């Protein structure tokens, strides 16, 4: 069994962060963990920002002065040996920072729903928290994107 505790914060005023949106993000996190064969209680910090907010974080932590759609800050480098929160007993996976403003733009560009875009970005970021990195090699990119497709298809949000 998998339980995911989302520690969320909203630092933007463009998109209302509804219960439905929070539930979607939590479901994406749970489904990614399930598809990867994890069991237990997990904790993920999710921060919703706008383009200006994600640009500032991207500049500060990656020295890249431009907006992006999502940033992932894993607690480990290899997706193993997660730290356990002594207060909750949950494995702490890390932080997801998601630009809802960018998600709106990309959903329009790609011709799918905002909900599907948020799901894609959340699954993508979760895989980073679990140790996957599409920037290391073409093989890892194929593997990670294949896993994204499986999770999104399982959720009924495939292409």
Contact map, one row per residue, 1 for C-alpha under 8 A:
111000000000000000000000000000000000001100000000000000000000000000000000000000000000000000000000000000000000000000000000000000000000000000000000000000000000000
111100000000000000000000000001001100011111000000000000000000000000000000000000000000000000000000000000000000000000000000000000000000000000000000000000000000000
111110000000000000000000000001000000000111000000000000000000000000000000000000000000000000000000000000000000000000000000000000000000000000000000000000000000000
011111000000000000000000010011000000000011110000000000000000000000000000000000000000000000000000000000000000000000000000000000000000000000000000000000000000000
001111100000000000000000010000000000000011110000000000000000000000000000000000000000000000000000000000000000000000000000000000000000000000000000000000000000000
000111110000000000000000010000000000000000111100000000000000000000000000000000000000000000000000000000000000000000000000000000000000000000000000000000000000000
000011111000000000000000000000000000000000111100000000000000000000000000000000000000000000000000000000000000000000000000000000000000000000000000000000000000000
000001111100000000000000000000000000000000001111000000000000000000000000000000000000000000000000000000000000000000000000000000000000000000000000000000000000000
000000111110000000000000000000000000000000000111000000000000000000000000000000000000000000000000000000000000000000000000000000000000000000000000000000000000000
000000011111000010000000000000000000000000000011100000000000000000000000000000000000000000000000000000000000000000000000000000000000000000000000000000000000000
000000001111100000000000000000000000000000000011110010000000000000000000000000000000000000000000000000000000000000000000000000000000000000000000000000000000000
000000000111111000000000000000000000000000000001110010000000000000000000000000000000000000000000000000000000000000000000000000000000000000000000000000000000000
000000000011111100000000000000000000000000000000010000000000000000000000000000000000000000000000000000000000000000000000000000000000000000000000000000000000000
000000000001111100000000000000000000000000000000010000000000000000000000000000000000000000000000000110000000000000000000000000000000000000000000000000000000000
000000000001111110000000000000000000000000000000000000000000000000000000000000000000000000000000000110000000000000000000000000000000000000000000000000000000000
000000000000111111000000000000000000000000000000000000000000000000000000000000000000000000000000000000000000000000000000000000000000000000000000000000000000000
000000000100001111101100000000000000000000000000000000000000000000000000000000000000000000000000000000000000000000000000000000000000000000000000000000000000000
000000000000000111111100000000000000000000000000000000000000000000000000000000000000000000000000000000000000000000000000000000000000000000000000000000000000000
000000000000000011111110000000000000000000000000000000000000000000000000000000000000000000000000000000000000000000000000000000000000000000000000000000000000000
000000000000000001111111000000000000000000000000000000000000000000000000000000000000000000000000000000000000000000000000000000000000000000000000000000000000000
000000000000000011111111100000000000000000000000000000000000000000000000000000000000000000000000000000000000000000100000000000000000000000000000000000000000000
000000000000000011111111110000000000000000000000000000000000000000000000000000000000000000000000000000000000000000000000000000000000000000000000000000000000000
000000000000000000111111111000000000000000000000000000000000000000000000000000000000000000000000000000000000000000000000000000000000000000000000000000000000000
000000000000000000011111111100000000000000000000000000000000000000000000000000000000000000000000000000000000000000100010000000000000000000000000000000000000000
000000000000000000001111111110000000000000000000000000000000000000000000000000000000000000000000000000000000000000000110010000000000000000000000000000000000000
000111000000000000000111111111000000000000000000000000000000000000000000000000000000000000000000000000000000000000000000000000000000000000000000000000000000000
000000000000000000000011111111100000000000000000000000000000000000000000000000000000000000000000000000000000000000000000000000000000000000000000000000000000000
000000000000000000000001111111110000000000000000000000000000000000000000000000000000000000000000000000000000000000000010011000000000000000000000000000100000000
000100000000000000000000111111111000000000000000000000000000000000000000000000000000000000000000000000000000000000000000011001000000000000000000000000000000000
011100000000000000000000011111111100000000000000000000000000000000000000000000000000000000000000000000000000000000000000000000000000000000000000000000000000000
000000000000000000000000001111111110000000000000000000000000000000000000000000000000000000000000000000000000000000000000000000000000000000000000000000100010000
000000000000000000000000000111111111000000000000000000000000000000000000000000000000000000000000000000000000000000000000001001100000000000000000000000100000000
010000000000000000000000000011111111111000000000000000000000000000000000000000000000000000000000000000000000000000000000000000000000000000000000000000000000000
010000000000000000000000000001111111111000000000000000000000000000000000000000000000000000000000000000000000000000000000000000000000000000000000000000000000000
000000000000000000000000000000111111110000000000000000000000000000000000000000000000000000000000000000000000000000000000000000000000000000000000000000100000000
000000000000000000000000000000011111110000000000000000000000000000000000000000000000000000000000000000000000000000000000000000000000000000000000000000000000000
000000000000000000000000000000001111111000000000000000000000000000000000000000000000000000000000000000000000000000000000000000000000000000000000000000000000000
010000000000000000000000000000001111111100000000000000000000000000000000000000000000000000000000000000000000000000000000000000000000000000000000000000000000000
110000000000000000000000000000001100111110000000000000000000000000000000000000000000000000000000000000000000000000000000000000000000000000000000000000000000000
111000000000000000000000000000000000011111000000000000000000000000000000000000000000000001100000000000000000000000000000000000000000000000000000000000000000000
011110000000000000000000000000000000001111100000000000000000000000000000000000000000000011100000000000000000000000000000000000000000000000000000000000000000000
011110000000000000000000000000000000000111110000000000000000000000000000000000000000000001111000000000000000000000000000000000000000000000000000000000000000000
000111100000000000000000000000000000000011111000000000000000000000000000000000000000000001111100000000000000000000000000000000000000000000000000000000000000000
000111100000000000000000000000000000000001111100000000000000000000000000000000000000000000011111000000000000000000000000000000000000000000000000000000000000000
000001110000000000000000000000000000000000111110000000000000000000000000000000000000000000000111000000000000000000000000000000000000000000000000000000000000000
000001111000000000000000000000000000000000011111000000000000000000000000000000000000000000000011110000000000000000000000000000000000000000000000000000000000000
000000011110000000000000000000000000000000001111100000000000000000000000000000000000000000000011110000000000000000000000000000000000000000000000000000000000000
000000011111000000000000000000000000000000000111110000000000000000000000000000000000000000000000111100000000000000000000000000000000000000000000000000000000000
000000000111000000000000000000000000000000000011111111000000000000000000000000000000000000000000111110000000000000000000000000000000000000000000000000000000000
000000000011110000000000000000000000000000000001111111000000000000000000000000000000000000000000001111000000000000000000000000000000000000000000000000000000000
000000000000000000000000000000000000000000000000111111100000000000111000000000000000000000000000001111000000000000000000000000000000000000000000000000000000000
000000000000000000000000000000000000000000000000111111110000000000100000000000000000000000000000000000000000000000000000000000000000000000000000000000000000000
000000000011000000000000000000000000000000000000111111111000000000000000000000000000000000000000001000000000000000000000000000000000000000000000000000000000000
000000000000000000000000000000000000000000000000111111111100000000111110000000000000000000000000111000000000000000000000000000000000000000000000000000000000000
000000000000000000000000000000000000000000000000001111111110000111110000000000000000000000000000000000000000000000000000000000000000000000000000000000000000000
000000000000000000000000000000000000000000000000000111111111000011100000000000000000000000000000000000000000000000000000000000000000000000000000000000000000000
000000000000000000000000000000000000000000000000000011111111110000000000000000000000000000000000000000000000000000000000000000000000000000000000000000000000000
000000000000000000000000000000000000000000000000000001111111111111110010000000000000000000000000000000000000000000000000000000000000000000000000000000000000000
000000000000000000000000000000000000000000000000000000111111111111000000000000000000000000000000000000000000000000000000000000000000000000000000000000000000000
000000000000000000000000000000000000000000000000000000011111111100000000000000000000000000000000000000000000000000000000000000000000000000000000000000000000000
000000000000000000000000000000000000000000000000000000001111111000000000000000000000000000000000000000000000000000000000000000000000000000000000000000000000000
000000000000000000000000000000000000000000000000000000001111111100000000000000000000000000000000000000000000000000000000000000000000000000000000000000000000000
000000000000000000000000000000000000000000000000000000000111111110000000000000000000000000000000000000000000000000000000000000000000000000000000000000000000000
000000000000000000000000000000000000000000000000000000100111011111000000000000000000000000000000000000000000000000000000000000000000000000000000000000000000000
000000000000000000000000000000000000000000000000000000110110001111100000000000000000000000000000000000000000000000000000000000000000000000000000000000000000000
000000000000000000000000000000000000000000000000000000110110000111110000000000000000000000000000000000000000000000000000000000000000000000000000000000000000000
000000000000000000000000000000000000000000000000001101110100000011111000000000000000000000000000000000000000000000000000000000000000000000000000000000000000000
000000000000000000000000000000000000000000000000001001100100000001111110000000000000000000000000001001000000000000000000000000000000000000000000000000000000000
000000000000000000000000000000000000000000000000001001000000000000111110000000000000000000000000011101100000000000000000100000000000000000000000000000000000000
000000000000000000000000000000000000000000000000000001000000000000011111000000000000000000000001111000000000000000000000100010000000000000000000000000000000000
000000000000000000000000000000000000000000000000000001000100000000011111100000000000000000000001110000000000000000000000000010000000000000000000000000000000000
000000000000000000000000000000000000000000000000000000000000000000000111110000000000000000000111100000000000000000000000000011011000000000000000000000000000000
000000000000000000000000000000000000000000000000000000000000000000000011111000000000000000000111000000000000000000000000000000001000000000000000000000000000000
000000000000000000000000000000000000000000000000000000000000000000000001111110100000000000001110000000000000000000000000000000011110000000000000000000000000000
000000000000000000000000000000000000000000000000000000000000000000000000111110000110000000011110000000000000000000000000000000001000000000000000000000000000000
000000000000000000000000000000000000000000000000000000000000000000000000011111111100000000001000000000000000000000000000000000001010000000000000000000000000000
000000000000000000000000000000000000000000000000000000000000000000000000011111110000000000000000000000000000000000000000000000000010000000000000000000000000000
000000000000000000000000000000000000000000000000000000000000000000000000000111110000000000000000000000000000000000000000000000000111000000000000000000000000000
000000000000000000000000000000000000000000000000000000000000000000000000010111111100000000000000000000000000000000000000000000001111000000000000000000000000000
000000000000000000000000000000000000000000000000000000000000000000000000000111111100000000000000000000000000000000000000000000000110000000000000000000000000000
000000000000000000000000000000000000000000000000000000000000000000000000000100111110000000000000000000000000000000000000000000000000000000000000000000000000000
000000000000000000000000000000000000000000000000000000000000000000000000001100111111000000111000000000000000000000000000000000000000000000000000000000000000000
000000000000000000000000000000000000000000000000000000000000000000000000001000001111100000111000000000000000000000000000000000000000000000000000000000000000000
000000000000000000000000000000000000000000000000000000000000000000000000000000000111110011110000000000000000000000000000000000000000000000000000000000000000000
000000000000000000000000000000000000000000000000000000000000000000000000000000000011111111110000000000000000000000000000000000000000000000000000000000000000000
000000000000000000000000000000000000000000000000000000000000000000000000000000000001111111000000000000000000000000000000000000000000000000000000000000000000000
000000000000000000000000000000000000000000000000000000000000000000000000000000000000111110000000000000000000000000000000000000000000000000000000000000000000000
000000000000000000000000000000000000000000000000000000000000000000000000000000000000111111000000000000000000000000000000000000000000000000000000000000000000000
000000000000000000000000000000000000000010000000000000000000000000000000000000000001111111100000000000000000000000000000000000000000000000000000000000000000000
000000000000000000000000000000000000000111100000000000000000000000000000000000000001110111110000000000000000000000000000000000000000000000000000000000000000000
000000000000000000000000000000000000000111100000000000000000000000000000000000000111100011111000000000000000000000000000000000000000000000000000000000000000000
000000000000000000000000000000000000000001110000000000000000000000000000001000000111100001111100000000000000000000000000000000000000000000000000000000000000000
000000000000000000000000000000000000000001110000000000000000000000000000011100000110000000111110000000000000000000000000000000001100000000000000000000000000000
000000000000000000000000000000000000000000111000000000000000000000000001111000000000000000011111000000000000000000000000000000001000000000000000000000000000000
000000000000000000000000000000000000000000011110000000000000000000000001111000000000000000001111100000000000000000000000000000001000000000000000000000000000000
000000000000000000000000000000000000000000011110000000000000000000000111100000000000000000000111110000000000000000000000010011000000000000000000000000000000000
000000000000000000000000000000000000000000000111100001000000000000000111000000000000000000000011111000000000000000000000000000000000000000000000000000000000000
000000000000000000000000000000000000000000000111100001000000000000001110000000000000000000000001111100000000000000000000110000000000000000000000000000000000000
000000000000000000000000000000000000000000000001111011000000000000011100000000000000000000000000111111100000000000000000000000000000000000000000000000000000000
000000000000011000000000000000000000000000000001111000000000000000001000000000000000000000000000011111110000000000000100000000000000000000000000000000000000000
000000000000011000000000000000000000000000000000111000000000000000000000000000000000000000000000001111111000000000000000000000000000000000000000000000000000000
000000000000000000000000000000000000000000000000011000000000000000011000000000000000000000000000001111111100000000000000000000000000000000000000000000000000000
000000000000000000000000000000000000000000000000000000000000000000001000000000000000000000000000001111111110000001001100000000000000000000000000000000000000000
000000000000000000000000000000000000000000000000000000000000000000000000000000000000000000000000000111111111000001001000000000000000000000000000000000000000000
000000000000000000000000000000000000000000000000000000000000000000000000000000000000000000000000000011111111100000000000000000000000000000000000000000000000000
000000000000000000000000000000000000000000000000000000000000000000000000000000000000000000000000000001111111110000001000000000000000000000000000000000000000000
000000000000000000000000000000000000000000000000000000000000000000000000000000000000000000000000000000111111111111011000000000000000000000000000000000000000000
000000000000000000000000000000000000000000000000000000000000000000000000000000000000000000000000000000011111111111000000000000000000000000000000000000000000000
000000000000000000000000000000000000000000000000000000000000000000000000000000000000000000000000000000001111111000000000000000000000000000000000000000000000000
000000000000000000000000000000000000000000000000000000000000000000000000000000000000000000000000000000000111111100000000000000000000000000000000000000000000000
000000000000000000000000000000000000000000000000000000000000000000000000000000000000000000000000000000000011111110000000000000000000000000000000000000000000000
000000000000000000000000000000000000000000000000000000000000000000000000000000000000000000000000000000000011011111011000000000000000000000000000000000000000000
000000000000000000000000000000000000000000000000000000000000000000000000000000000000000000000000000000000011001111111000000000000000000000000000000000000000000
000000000000000000000000000000000000000000000000000000000000000000000000000000000000000000000000000000110011000111111100000000000000000000000000000000000000000
000000000000000000001001000000000000000000000000000000000000000000000000000000000000000000000000000000000000000011111110000000000000000000000000000000000000000
000000000000000000000000000000000000000000000000000000000000000000000000000000000000000000000000000000000010000111111111000000000000000000000000000000000000100
000000000000000000000000000000000000000000000000000000000000000000000000000000000000000000000000000000110110000111111111100000000000000000000000000000000000000
000000000000000000000000100000000000000000000000000000000000000000000000000000000000000000000000000100100000000001111111110000000000000000000000000000000000000
000000000000000000000001100100000000000000000000000000000000000000000000000000000000000000000000000000000000000000111111111000000000000000000000000000010000100
000000000000000000000000000000000000000000000000000000000000000000000000000000000000000000000000000000000000000000011111111100000000000000000000000100010000000
000000000000000000000000000000000000000000000000000000000000000000001100000000000000000000000000010000000000000000001111111110000000000000000000000000000000000
000000000000000000000000100110000000000000000000000000000000000000000000000000000000000000000001010000000000000000000111111111000000000000000000000000000000000
000000000000000000000000000110010000000000000000000000000000000000000000000000000000000000000000000000000000000000000011111111100000000000000000000100110000000
000000000000000000000000000000000000000000000000000000000000000000000000000000000000000000000000000000000000000000000001111111110000000000000000000100000000000
000000000000000000000000000000000000000000000000000000000000000000000111000000000000000000000001000000000000000000000000111111111000000000000000000000000000000
000000000000000000000000000010010000000000000000000000000000000000000001000000000000000000000001000000000000000000000000011111111100000000000000000000000000000
000000000000000000000000000000010000000000000000000000000000000000000000000000000000000000000000000000000000000000000000001111111111100000000001000100000000000
000000000000000000000000000000000000000000000000000000000000000000000001010000000000000000000000000000000000000000000000000111111111100000000000000000000000000
000000000000000000000000000000000000000000000000000000000000000000000001111100100000000000001110000000000000000000000000000011111111000000000000000000000000000
000000000000000000000000000000000000000000000000000000000000000000000000010001110000000000001000000000000000000000000000000001111111000000000000000000000000000
000000000000000000000000000000000000000000000000000000000000000000000000010111110000000000000000000000000000000000000000000000111111100000000000000000000000000
000000000000000000000000000000000000000000000000000000000000000000000000000001100000000000000000000000000000000000000000000000111111110000010001000000000000000
000000000000000000000000000000000000000000000000000000000000000000000000000000000000000000000000000000000000000000000000000000110011111100011001000000000000000
000000000000000000000000000000000000000000000000000000000000000000000000000000000000000000000000000000000000000000000000000000000001111111011101100000000000000
000000000000000000000000000000000000000000000000000000000000000000000000000000000000000000000000000000000000000000000000000000000000111111011000000000000000000
000000000000000000000000000000000000000000000000000000000000000000000000000000000000000000000000000000000000000000000000000000000000111111011000000000000000000
000000000000000000000000000000000000000000000000000000000000000000000000000000000000000000000000000000000000000000000000000000000000011111111000000000000000000
000000000000000000000000000000000000000000000000000000000000000000000000000000000000000000000000000000000000000000000000000000000000011111111100000000000000000
000000000000000000000000000000000000000000000000000000000000000000000000000000000000000000000000000000000000000000000000000000000000000011111110000000000000000
000000000000000000000000000000000000000000000000000000000000000000000000000000000000000000000000000000000000000000000000000000000001111111111111000000000000000
000000000000000000000000000000000000000000000000000000000000000000000000000000000000000000000000000000000000000000000000000000000000111111111111100000000000000
000000000000000000000000000000000000000000000000000000000000000000000000000000000000000000000000000000000000000000000000000000000000010001111111110000000000000
000000000000000000000000000000000000000000000000000000000000000000000000000000000000000000000000000000000000000000000000000000000000000000111111111000000000000
000000000000000000000000000000000000000000000000000000000000000000000000000000000000000000000000000000000000000000000000000000100001110000011111111100000000000
000000000000000000000000000000000000000000000000000000000000000000000000000000000000000000000000000000000000000000000000000000000000010000001111111110000000000
000000000000000000000000000000000000000000000000000000000000000000000000000000000000000000000000000000000000000000000000000000000000000000000111111111000000000
000000000000000000000000000000000000000000000000000000000000000000000000000000000000000000000000000000000000000000000000000000000000000000000011111111100000000
000000000000000000000000000000000000000000000000000000000000000000000000000000000000000000000000000000000000000000000001001100100000000000000001111111110000000
000000000000000000000000000000000000000000000000000000000000000000000000000000000000000000000000000000000000000000000000000000000000000000000000111111111000010
000000000000000000000000000000000000000000000000000000000000000000000000000000000000000000000000000000000000000000000000000000000000000000000000011111111100000
000000000000000000000000000100110010000000000000000000000000000000000000000000000000000000000000000000000000000000000000001000000000000000000000001111111110000
000000000000000000000000000000000000000000000000000000000000000000000000000000000000000000000000000000000000000000000011001000000000000000000000000111111111110
000000000000000000000000000000000000000000000000000000000000000000000000000000000000000000000000000000000000000000000000000000000000000000000000000011111111111
000000000000000000000000000000000000000000000000000000000000000000000000000000000000000000000000000000000000000000000000000000000000000000000000000001111111110
000000000000000000000000000000100000000000000000000000000000000000000000000000000000000000000000000000000000000000000000000000000000000000000000000000111111110
000000000000000000000000000000000000000000000000000000000000000000000000000000000000000000000000000000000000000000000000000000000000000000000000000000011111110
000000000000000000000000000000000000000000000000000000000000000000000000000000000000000000000000000000000000000000010010000000000000000000000000000000011111111
000000000000000000000000000000000000000000000000000000000000000000000000000000000000000000000000000000000000000000000000000000000000000000000000000010011111111
000000000000000000000000000000000000000000000000000000000000000000000000000000000000000000000000000000000000000000000000000000000000000000000000000000001000111
